Amino acid sequence: MTTWRERLIDLYYGATWLWRRRWNRLRSRVGLSPVMILFYHRVADDNPSSWTISNRGFEEQINWIGANFEFVSLEEAQRRIQLRYNPRPAVAITFDDGYAENCEQALPLLIKRKIPFTYFVSTGNILTGKPFPHEANAKFQAPVNTLEQIRNLAAAGVEIGAHTRYHADLGSIDNEAQLHDEVVSATRDLAAAVGKPIRFFAFPYGLPNNLNDRAFEMCREEGMLAVCSAYGGYNLPGDDPFHLQRIHGDPQLARLRNWLTIDPRKLSVPRYTPETMVEKHAAPSDAEEATGVMA
């Protein structure tokens, strides 16, 4: 993002500040503050991509979030949504894919500060070390987490989540057996490899056209607590606690701050649900801006 765009966001942020403050105060007063879930991918200082944030930038965001919001686990986030009560805006941290460089500084920082987070990994990539599909033809292929690293994270109390076998676009899969392998079998294999139950699932890419009604059903049948999308959206107390909407941890603090203090324009982002069948092949008008990366 260019400097002038950041400045425009800051101007917009300032112009809507009074609305944001009033909205948040009213919601807090009646216990209906939003529960927001961020997703990151790779935290590293070398060979940046559109899904990379620097270690300094990540720590800056964590510091800002900690000063303004309550950190909660994904399980606690879901509990508050289901309970229909949350007196203070809260943020849950998640990661997708499974990049080895995250273990160098970012994850130790969170563990040291006792900030809960969920780490979604693609089982096949972790077990084989193969690069993710969105990096298969890249000049630089960031190293994938090893199984030992994932086991160490689980031993440290980190919630490990499923993210298919090889980062599959589930929205394009109609074959029942293939879908079962990506959703159910891959999750079971991950649980066996880690030695702990897998309770959460995140859709790769995560936009509405990448979601799949049957995958939702499989996750329910498998007994998972919730599934996560990645098209940007707020979770309000009383919303569907099984489908958790997430916001991209944008490298630019200006955009992240705009999202987390409740952007009036973002409140109208439609929620995908299997029941209401929001058009799968028409992502929300602001979804590309909301994520801007491969989830």
Contacts in CASP RR format, 6 or more apart in sequence:
PFRMAT RR
TARGET T0000
AUTHOR 0000-0000-0000
METHOD contacts of the structure
MODEL  1
MTTWRERLIDLYYGATWLWRRRWNRLRSRVGLSPVMILFYHRVADDNPSS
WTISNRGFEEQINWIGANFEFVSLEEAQRRIQLRYNPRPAVAITFDDGYA
ENCEQALPLLIKRKIPFTYFVSTGNILTGKPFPHEANAKFQAPVNTLEQI
RNLAAAGVEIGAHTRYHADLGSIDNEAQLHDEVVSATRDLAAAVGKPIRF
FAFPYGLPNNLNDRAFEMCREEGMLAVCSAYGGYNLPGDDPFHLQRIHGD
PQLARLRNWLTIDPRKLSVPRYTPETMVEKHAAPSDAEEATGVMA
1 251 0 8 1.000
1 252 0 8 1.000
1 254 0 8 1.000
1 255 0 8 1.000
6 252 0 8 1.000
6 254 0 8 1.000
6 255 0 8 1.000
9 252 0 8 1.000
9 254 0 8 1.000
9 255 0 8 1.000
9 258 0 8 1.000
10 254 0 8 1.000
12 258 0 8 1.000
13 254 0 8 1.000
13 257 0 8 1.000
13 258 0 8 1.000
13 261 0 8 1.000
16 263 0 8 1.000
16 264 0 8 1.000
19 264 0 8 1.000
20 261 0 8 1.000
20 262 0 8 1.000
20 264 0 8 1.000
23 262 0 8 1.000
23 264 0 8 1.000
24 33 0 8 1.000
24 89 0 8 1.000
24 261 0 8 1.000
24 262 0 8 1.000
27 33 0 8 1.000
27 34 0 8 1.000
28 87 0 8 1.000
28 88 0 8 1.000
28 89 0 8 1.000
31 85 0 8 1.000
31 86 0 8 1.000
31 87 0 8 1.000
31 237 0 8 1.000
32 84 0 8 1.000
32 85 0 8 1.000
32 86 0 8 1.000
32 236 0 8 1.000
32 237 0 8 1.000
33 86 0 8 1.000
33 87 0 8 1.000
33 88 0 8 1.000
33 89 0 8 1.000
33 90 0 8 1.000
33 237 0 8 1.000
34 86 0 8 1.000
34 89 0 8 1.000
34 90 0 8 1.000
34 234 0 8 1.000
34 235 0 8 1.000
34 236 0 8 1.000
34 262 0 8 1.000
35 72 0 8 1.000
35 77 0 8 1.000
35 80 0 8 1.000
35 81 0 8 1.000
35 86 0 8 1.000
35 89 0 8 1.000
35 90 0 8 1.000
35 92 0 8 1.000
35 234 0 8 1.000
35 235 0 8 1.000
35 236 0 8 1.000
35 237 0 8 1.000
36 69 0 8 1.000
36 89 0 8 1.000
36 90 0 8 1.000
36 91 0 8 1.000
36 92 0 8 1.000
36 234 0 8 1.000
36 235 0 8 1.000
36 247 0 8 1.000
36 259 0 8 1.000
36 260 0 8 1.000
37 74 0 8 1.000
37 77 0 8 1.000
37 91 0 8 1.000
37 92 0 8 1.000
37 94 0 8 1.000
37 228 0 8 1.000
37 235 0 8 1.000
37 244 0 8 1.000
37 245 0 8 1.000
37 246 0 8 1.000
37 247 0 8 1.000
38 91 0 8 1.000
38 92 0 8 1.000
38 93 0 8 1.000
38 94 0 8 1.000
38 246 0 8 1.000
38 247 0 8 1.000
38 248 0 8 1.000
38 249 0 8 1.000
38 256 0 8 1.000
39 94 0 8 1.000
39 95 0 8 1.000
39 96 0 8 1.000
39 202 0 8 1.000
39 228 0 8 1.000
39 230 0 8 1.000
39 246 0 8 1.000
39 247 0 8 1.000
39 248 0 8 1.000
39 249 0 8 1.000
39 295 0 8 1.000
40 53 0 8 1.000
40 58 0 8 1.000
40 93 0 8 1.000
40 94 0 8 1.000
40 95 0 8 1.000
40 96 0 8 1.000
40 106 0 8 1.000
40 249 0 8 1.000
41 51 0 8 1.000
41 52 0 8 1.000
41 95 0 8 1.000
41 96 0 8 1.000
41 97 0 8 1.000
41 98 0 8 1.000
41 99 0 8 1.000
41 293 0 8 1.000
41 294 0 8 1.000
41 295 0 8 1.000
42 49 0 8 1.000
42 51 0 8 1.000
42 52 0 8 1.000
42 53 0 8 1.000
42 97 0 8 1.000
42 99 0 8 1.000
42 101 0 8 1.000
42 102 0 8 1.000
42 142 0 8 1.000
43 52 0 8 1.000
43 53 0 8 1.000
43 54 0 8 1.000
43 55 0 8 1.000
43 58 0 8 1.000
43 99 0 8 1.000
43 101 0 8 1.000
43 102 0 8 1.000
43 105 0 8 1.000
43 106 0 8 1.000
44 52 0 8 1.000
44 54 0 8 1.000
44 55 0 8 1.000
44 99 0 8 1.000
44 101 0 8 1.000
44 102 0 8 1.000
44 104 0 8 1.000
44 142 0 8 1.000
45 54 0 8 1.000
45 55 0 8 1.000
45 56 0 8 1.000
47 140 0 8 1.000
47 142 0 8 1.000
48 54 0 8 1.000
49 135 0 8 1.000
49 138 0 8 1.000
49 142 0 8 1.000
50 292 0 8 1.000
50 293 0 8 1.000
50 294 0 8 1.000
51 134 0 8 1.000
51 293 0 8 1.000
51 294 0 8 1.000
52 142 0 8 1.000
52 251 0 8 1.000
53 61 0 8 1.000
53 249 0 8 1.000
53 251 0 8 1.000
54 251 0 8 1.000
55 104 0 8 1.000
55 105 0 8 1.000
55 106 0 8 1.000
57 251 0 8 1.000
57 253 0 8 1.000
58 105 0 8 1.000
58 106 0 8 1.000
58 109 0 8 1.000
59 105 0 8 1.000
59 109 0 8 1.000
60 253 0 8 1.000
61 249 0 8 1.000
61 253 0 8 1.000
61 256 0 8 1.000
62 109 0 8 1.000
62 110 0 8 1.000
62 113 0 8 1.000
62 115 0 8 1.000
64 253 0 8 1.000
64 256 0 8 1.000
64 257 0 8 1.000
65 71 0 8 1.000
65 91 0 8 1.000
65 260 0 8 1.000
66 91 0 8 1.000
68 89 0 8 1.000
68 260 0 8 1.000
68 261 0 8 1.000
69 88 0 8 1.000
69 89 0 8 1.000
69 90 0 8 1.000
69 91 0 8 1.000
69 260 0 8 1.000
70 88 0 8 1.000
70 89 0 8 1.000
70 90 0 8 1.000
70 91 0 8 1.000
71 90 0 8 1.000
71 91 0 8 1.000
71 92 0 8 1.000
71 93 0 8 1.000
71 115 0 8 1.000
71 116 0 8 1.000
72 80 0 8 1.000
72 90 0 8 1.000
72 91 0 8 1.000
72 92 0 8 1.000
72 116 0 8 1.000
73 92 0 8 1.000
73 116 0 8 1.000
73 117 0 8 1.000
73 118 0 8 1.000
73 159 0 8 1.000
74 92 0 8 1.000
74 94 0 8 1.000
74 116 0 8 1.000
74 118 0 8 1.000
74 159 0 8 1.000
74 200 0 8 1.000
74 226 0 8 1.000
74 244 0 8 1.000
75 159 0 8 1.000
75 199 0 8 1.000
75 225 0 8 1.000
76 90 0 8 1.000
76 92 0 8 1.000
76 116 0 8 1.000
77 90 0 8 1.000
77 92 0 8 1.000
77 235 0 8 1.000
77 244 0 8 1.000
78 225 0 8 1.000
78 226 0 8 1.000
78 241 0 8 1.000
78 244 0 8 1.000
79 241 0 8 1.000
80 86 0 8 1.000
80 90 0 8 1.000
80 237 0 8 1.000
81 235 0 8 1.000
81 236 0 8 1.000
81 237 0 8 1.000
81 238 0 8 1.000
81 239 0 8 1.000
81 240 0 8 1.000
81 241 0 8 1.000
81 244 0 8 1.000
82 238 0 8 1.000
82 241 0 8 1.000
83 237 0 8 1.000
84 237 0 8 1.000
84 238 0 8 1.000
85 237 0 8 1.000
86 237 0 8 1.000
89 260 0 8 1.000
91 260 0 8 1.000
92 116 0 8 1.000
92 117 0 8 1.000
92 118 0 8 1.000
93 110 0 8 1.000
93 115 0 8 1.000
93 116 0 8 1.000
93 117 0 8 1.000
93 118 0 8 1.000
94 117 0 8 1.000
94 118 0 8 1.000
94 119 0 8 1.000
94 120 0 8 1.000
94 202 0 8 1.000
94 228 0 8 1.000
94 246 0 8 1.000
95 102 0 8 1.000
95 117 0 8 1.000
95 118 0 8 1.000
95 119 0 8 1.000
95 120 0 8 1.000
96 120 0 8 1.000
96 163 0 8 1.000
96 202 0 8 1.000
96 204 0 8 1.000
96 230 0 8 1.000
96 295 0 8 1.000
97 120 0 8 1.000
97 121 0 8 1.000
97 122 0 8 1.000
97 125 0 8 1.000
97 132 0 8 1.000
97 163 0 8 1.000
97 167 0 8 1.000
98 119 0 8 1.000
98 120 0 8 1.000
98 121 0 8 1.000
98 122 0 8 1.000
98 125 0 8 1.000
98 126 0 8 1.000
98 144 0 8 1.000
98 145 0 8 1.000
98 163 0 8 1.000
99 142 0 8 1.000
99 143 0 8 1.000
99 144 0 8 1.000
99 145 0 8 1.000
100 142 0 8 1.000
100 143 0 8 1.000
100 144 0 8 1.000
100 145 0 8 1.000
100 146 0 8 1.000
100 149 0 8 1.000
101 142 0 8 1.000
101 143 0 8 1.000
102 145 0 8 1.000
103 145 0 8 1.000
103 149 0 8 1.000
103 153 0 8 1.000
107 117 0 8 1.000
107 119 0 8 1.000
107 153 0 8 1.000
107 158 0 8 1.000
110 117 0 8 1.000
111 156 0 8 1.000
111 158 0 8 1.000
116 159 0 8 1.000
117 158 0 8 1.000
117 159 0 8 1.000
118 158 0 8 1.000
118 159 0 8 1.000
118 160 0 8 1.000
118 161 0 8 1.000
118 200 0 8 1.000
119 150 0 8 1.000
119 153 0 8 1.000
119 158 0 8 1.000
119 159 0 8 1.000
119 160 0 8 1.000
119 161 0 8 1.000
120 160 0 8 1.000
120 161 0 8 1.000
120 162 0 8 1.000
120 163 0 8 1.000
120 200 0 8 1.000
120 201 0 8 1.000
120 202 0 8 1.000
120 228 0 8 1.000
121 145 0 8 1.000
121 150 0 8 1.000
121 160 0 8 1.000
121 161 0 8 1.000
121 162 0 8 1.000
121 163 0 8 1.000
121 190 0 8 1.000
122 132 0 8 1.000
122 163 0 8 1.000
122 164 0 8 1.000
122 165 0 8 1.000
122 166 0 8 1.000
122 167 0 8 1.000
122 186 0 8 1.000
122 204 0 8 1.000
123 162 0 8 1.000
123 163 0 8 1.000
123 164 0 8 1.000
123 165 0 8 1.000
123 186 0 8 1.000
123 187 0 8 1.000
123 189 0 8 1.000
123 190 0 8 1.000
123 193 0 8 1.000
124 130 0 8 1.000
124 165 0 8 1.000
124 166 0 8 1.000
124 186 0 8 1.000
124 189 0 8 1.000
125 131 0 8 1.000
125 132 0 8 1.000
125 144 0 8 1.000
125 166 0 8 1.000
125 167 0 8 1.000
126 144 0 8 1.000
126 145 0 8 1.000
126 146 0 8 1.000
126 147 0 8 1.000
126 150 0 8 1.000
126 190 0 8 1.000
126 193 0 8 1.000
127 147 0 8 1.000
127 189 0 8 1.000
127 193 0 8 1.000
129 144 0 8 1.000
129 146 0 8 1.000
130 144 0 8 1.000
130 166 0 8 1.000
131 138 0 8 1.000
131 141 0 8 1.000
131 142 0 8 1.000
131 144 0 8 1.000
132 144 0 8 1.000
132 166 0 8 1.000
132 167 0 8 1.000
133 166 0 8 1.000
133 167 0 8 1.000
134 167 0 8 1.000
134 294 0 8 1.000
135 141 0 8 1.000
135 142 0 8 1.000
147 193 0 8 1.000
150 160 0 8 1.000
150 193 0 8 1.000
150 194 0 8 1.000
151 193 0 8 1.000
151 194 0 8 1.000
151 195 0 8 1.000
153 160 0 8 1.000
154 160 0 8 1.000
154 194 0 8 1.000
154 195 0 8 1.000
154 196 0 8 1.000
159 199 0 8 1.000
159 200 0 8 1.000
160 190 0 8 1.000
160 194 0 8 1.000
160 196 0 8 1.000
160 198 0 8 1.000
161 190 0 8 1.000
161 198 0 8 1.000
161 199 0 8 1.000
161 200 0 8 1.000
161 201 0 8 1.000
161 202 0 8 1.000
162 183 0 8 1.000
162 186 0 8 1.000
162 187 0 8 1.000
162 190 0 8 1.000
162 198 0 8 1.000
162 200 0 8 1.000
162 201 0 8 1.000
162 202 0 8 1.000
162 224 0 8 1.000
163 201 0 8 1.000
163 202 0 8 1.000
163 204 0 8 1.000
164 170 0 8 1.000
164 182 0 8 1.000
164 183 0 8 1.000
164 186 0 8 1.000
164 204 0 8 1.000
165 181 0 8 1.000
165 182 0 8 1.000
165 185 0 8 1.000
165 186 0 8 1.000
165 189 0 8 1.000
166 182 0 8 1.000
167 204 0 8 1.000
168 182 0 8 1.000
168 204 0 8 1.000
169 204 0 8 1.000
169 205 0 8 1.000
169 210 0 8 1.000
170 179 0 8 1.000
170 182 0 8 1.000
170 183 0 8 1.000
170 203 0 8 1.000
170 204 0 8 1.000
170 210 0 8 1.000
170 211 0 8 1.000
170 212 0 8 1.000
170 215 0 8 1.000
171 209 0 8 1.000
171 210 0 8 1.000
171 211 0 8 1.000
171 212 0 8 1.000
171 215 0 8 1.000
171 280 0 8 1.000
172 210 0 8 1.000
173 179 0 8 1.000
173 182 0 8 1.000
173 212 0 8 1.000
176 214 0 8 1.000
179 212 0 8 1.000
179 214 0 8 1.000
179 215 0 8 1.000
179 218 0 8 1.000
180 218 0 8 1.000
182 215 0 8 1.000
183 201 0 8 1.000
183 215 0 8 1.000
183 218 0 8 1.000
183 219 0 8 1.000
183 222 0 8 1.000
184 218 0 8 1.000
184 222 0 8 1.000
187 198 0 8 1.000
187 201 0 8 1.000
187 222 0 8 1.000
187 224 0 8 1.000
188 198 0 8 1.000
190 198 0 8 1.000
191 197 0 8 1.000
191 198 0 8 1.000
198 224 0 8 1.000
199 224 0 8 1.000
199 225 0 8 1.000
199 226 0 8 1.000
200 224 0 8 1.000
200 225 0 8 1.000
200 226 0 8 1.000
200 227 0 8 1.000
200 228 0 8 1.000
201 219 0 8 1.000
201 224 0 8 1.000
201 226 0 8 1.000
201 227 0 8 1.000
201 228 0 8 1.000
202 227 0 8 1.000
202 228 0 8 1.000
202 230 0 8 1.000
202 246 0 8 1.000
202 295 0 8 1.000
203 210 0 8 1.000
203 211 0 8 1.000
203 212 0 8 1.000
203 215 0 8 1.000
203 227 0 8 1.000
203 228 0 8 1.000
203 229 0 8 1.000
203 230 0 8 1.000
203 295 0 8 1.000
204 210 0 8 1.000
204 294 0 8 1.000
204 295 0 8 1.000
205 230 0 8 1.000
205 294 0 8 1.000
205 295 0 8 1.000
206 229 0 8 1.000
206 230 0 8 1.000
206 231 0 8 1.000
206 291 0 8 1.000
206 295 0 8 1.000
207 229 0 8 1.000
207 230 0 8 1.000
207 231 0 8 1.000
207 283 0 8 1.000
207 287 0 8 1.000
207 291 0 8 1.000
207 295 0 8 1.000
208 229 0 8 1.000
208 231 0 8 1.000
208 272 0 8 1.000
208 278 0 8 1.000
208 279 0 8 1.000
208 280 0 8 1.000
208 281 0 8 1.000
208 282 0 8 1.000
208 283 0 8 1.000
208 284 0 8 1.000
208 287 0 8 1.000
209 280 0 8 1.000
209 281 0 8 1.000
209 282 0 8 1.000
209 283 0 8 1.000
210 295 0 8 1.000
211 229 0 8 1.000
211 272 0 8 1.000
211 280 0 8 1.000
213 274 0 8 1.000
213 277 0 8 1.000
215 227 0 8 1.000
216 227 0 8 1.000
216 242 0 8 1.000
216 243 0 8 1.000
216 274 0 8 1.000
217 274 0 8 1.000
219 227 0 8 1.000
220 242 0 8 1.000
225 242 0 8 1.000
226 241 0 8 1.000
226 242 0 8 1.000
226 243 0 8 1.000
226 244 0 8 1.000
227 242 0 8 1.000
227 243 0 8 1.000
227 244 0 8 1.000
228 243 0 8 1.000
228 244 0 8 1.000
228 245 0 8 1.000
228 246 0 8 1.000
229 243 0 8 1.000
229 244 0 8 1.000
229 245 0 8 1.000
229 246 0 8 1.000
229 272 0 8 1.000
230 246 0 8 1.000
230 248 0 8 1.000
230 291 0 8 1.000
230 295 0 8 1.000
231 245 0 8 1.000
231 269 0 8 1.000
231 272 0 8 1.000
231 283 0 8 1.000
231 284 0 8 1.000
231 287 0 8 1.000
231 290 0 8 1.000
231 291 0 8 1.000
232 245 0 8 1.000
232 246 0 8 1.000
232 247 0 8 1.000
232 248 0 8 1.000
232 266 0 8 1.000
232 269 0 8 1.000
232 284 0 8 1.000
232 287 0 8 1.000
232 290 0 8 1.000
232 291 0 8 1.000
233 245 0 8 1.000
233 246 0 8 1.000
233 247 0 8 1.000
233 266 0 8 1.000
233 269 0 8 1.000
233 271 0 8 1.000
233 290 0 8 1.000
234 245 0 8 1.000
234 247 0 8 1.000
234 262 0 8 1.000
234 266 0 8 1.000
234 267 0 8 1.000
234 269 0 8 1.000
235 244 0 8 1.000
235 245 0 8 1.000
239 271 0 8 1.000
240 271 0 8 1.000
240 273 0 8 1.000
243 271 0 8 1.000
243 272 0 8 1.000
243 273 0 8 1.000
245 271 0 8 1.000
246 295 0 8 1.000
247 259 0 8 1.000
247 260 0 8 1.000
247 290 0 8 1.000
248 290 0 8 1.000
248 291 0 8 1.000
248 292 0 8 1.000
248 293 0 8 1.000
248 295 0 8 1.000
249 256 0 8 1.000
250 256 0 8 1.000
250 259 0 8 1.000
259 266 0 8 1.000
259 290 0 8 1.000
265 286 0 8 1.000
266 286 0 8 1.000
266 290 0 8 1.000
269 284 0 8 1.000
269 286 0 8 1.000
269 287 0 8 1.000
269 290 0 8 1.000
270 278 0 8 1.000
270 284 0 8 1.000
271 278 0 8 1.000
272 278 0 8 1.000
272 280 0 8 1.000
284 290 0 8 1.000
END
